[in-house]
Amino acid sequence: MFISSAYAQTAPAAAAGGDMMSSLTGMLPLVLMFVVLYFVMIRPQMKKQKEHRAMIDALAKGDEVATVGGLVGKVSKMGESFLSIEVASGVEVQVQRHAVAQVLPKGSLK
């Protein structure tokens, strides 16, 4: 009685070890979801970050910019990690470089 039940307990384990294809097939939807997630969300976000970094590196004195907070002005002074933006004549605001959302076309501020 003990021998037959012990043999019966090891039989499914041996069968499951030899069924590698079914375990790979079970993981296939997970792998496909990750690939789709990469191409739909992660890759475009990395591209957007790269473009923003290039825009910030290309900033120059006199550029007209809009910040993330909604301030619009002209770059008057530049530092390593901060910019001074002139929002009105004689009024300067100091912001971080990464707070610049976009560079506006020349002449958009009057």
Helices and strands as residue ranges (DSSP letters): H 2-17, H 20-37, I 38-42, H 43-57, E 64-67, E 72-78, E 82-88, E 91-96, G 97-99, E 100-104
